[in-house]
Amino acid sequence: MLFLIGLVEVGRMLWLSHTLQYAVDETGRYAMINRTGNASTLTAYLTDKLGSSENVHIEVAQSTASGVTYVSISAHQPFRFAAGLFGTSDSTVAGSTSVPLLPTN
């Protein structure tokens, strides 16, 4: 029984990690197409994709290398195992991406 509960908890953590990474990737794709999006617009888009922004820490940064502008988006969220099997400390799930902005024509 303990193994089954642990399996469900690890599955829940992987689900949250995958959901967070997918939302960050979708926001990166949005940033590539919509060059006018600033950090607050991208943060709102990511929050909308996640469905909730509770305890999610989002960072958006822009950089230029060799004449190409990149947007880096990262998000992380604390994860607490519900069953308490793995102690009381939180783990962290995270997702990040860096995408080039498409040139305007």
PLY file of the C-alpha trace (Angstrom):
ply
format ascii 1.0
element vertex 105
property float x
property float y
property float z
element edge 104
property int vertex1
property int vertex2
end_header
0.00 0.00 0.00
2.84 2.36 0.86
4.41 1.72 -2.55
1.14 2.56 -4.28
0.76 5.86 -2.39
4.38 6.75 -3.23
3.77 5.94 -6.88
0.73 8.24 -6.99
2.68 11.05 -5.31
5.60 10.80 -7.76
3.13 10.69 -10.64
1.48 13.86 -9.34
4.84 15.60 -9.16
5.72 14.54 -12.72
2.32 15.73 -13.94
2.87 19.15 -12.35
6.38 19.35 -13.81
5.14 18.47 -17.30
2.27 20.97 -17.07
4.64 23.74 -16.00
7.14 22.98 -18.79
4.36 22.83 -21.40
2.99 26.22 -20.31
6.49 27.75 -20.46
7.03 26.31 -23.96
3.67 27.65 -25.15
4.56 31.09 -23.79
7.87 30.92 -25.65
6.04 30.18 -28.90
3.70 33.09 -28.20
6.70 35.39 -27.62
8.29 34.34 -30.93
5.20 35.30 -32.91
4.10 38.35 -30.91
7.26 40.41 -30.64
5.39 43.26 -28.96
4.75 41.18 -25.83
6.55 42.57 -22.78
7.32 40.77 -19.52
3.90 41.48 -18.00
2.09 40.26 -21.14
4.14 37.04 -21.20
3.61 36.51 -17.47
-0.15 36.91 -17.93
-0.11 34.50 -20.88
1.83 31.90 -18.87
-0.51 32.29 -15.90
-3.49 31.79 -18.22
-1.94 28.61 -19.64
-1.35 27.24 -16.15
-4.88 28.04 -15.01
-3.56 29.22 -11.64
-0.61 31.28 -10.53
-0.67 30.22 -6.90
2.93 29.99 -5.65
4.33 30.12 -9.21
7.42 32.29 -9.59
7.85 33.53 -13.17
10.90 35.25 -14.64
11.11 36.80 -18.11
14.37 38.21 -19.46
15.47 39.51 -22.85
18.99 39.34 -24.25
20.72 39.94 -27.57
23.52 37.84 -29.03
24.99 38.24 -32.53
22.18 40.57 -33.50
19.44 38.13 -32.50
17.11 38.96 -29.61
16.18 36.09 -27.30
13.51 35.84 -24.64
14.18 33.54 -21.70
11.19 32.40 -19.69
11.40 30.35 -16.52
8.92 29.33 -13.89
9.19 27.31 -10.73
6.71 26.18 -8.14
7.09 24.48 -4.78
5.66 20.97 -4.52
4.68 19.34 -1.26
3.99 15.64 -1.17
0.43 15.25 0.13
1.04 11.97 1.92
4.00 13.26 3.94
6.02 10.16 3.09
9.07 12.05 1.93
9.36 14.47 4.83
7.83 17.87 5.30
10.18 19.86 3.09
9.00 21.14 -0.27
10.49 20.03 -3.55
10.57 22.40 -6.50
9.37 21.74 -10.03
10.61 24.05 -12.76
10.38 24.75 -16.46
12.37 27.06 -18.68
12.88 27.95 -22.31
14.80 30.45 -24.40
13.49 31.41 -27.84
14.64 33.81 -30.57
12.25 36.56 -31.57
11.28 36.38 -35.22
12.35 39.39 -37.28
9.64 41.80 -38.38
9.15 42.29 -42.09
0 1
1 2
2 3
3 4
4 5
5 6
6 7
7 8
8 9
9 10
10 11
11 12
12 13
13 14
14 15
15 16
16 17
17 18
18 19
19 20
20 21
21 22
22 23
23 24
24 25
25 26
26 27
27 28
28 29
29 30
30 31
31 32
32 33
33 34
34 35
35 36
36 37
37 38
38 39
39 40
40 41
41 42
42 43
43 44
44 45
45 46
46 47
47 48
48 49
49 50
50 51
51 52
52 53
53 54
54 55
55 56
56 57
57 58
58 59
59 60
60 61
61 62
62 63
63 64
64 65
65 66
66 67
67 68
68 69
69 70
70 71
71 72
72 73
73 74
74 75
75 76
76 77
77 78
78 79
79 80
80 81
81 82
82 83
83 84
84 85
85 86
86 87
87 88
88 89
89 90
90 91
91 92
92 93
93 94
94 95
95 96
96 97
97 98
98 99
99 100
100 101
101 102
102 103
103 104
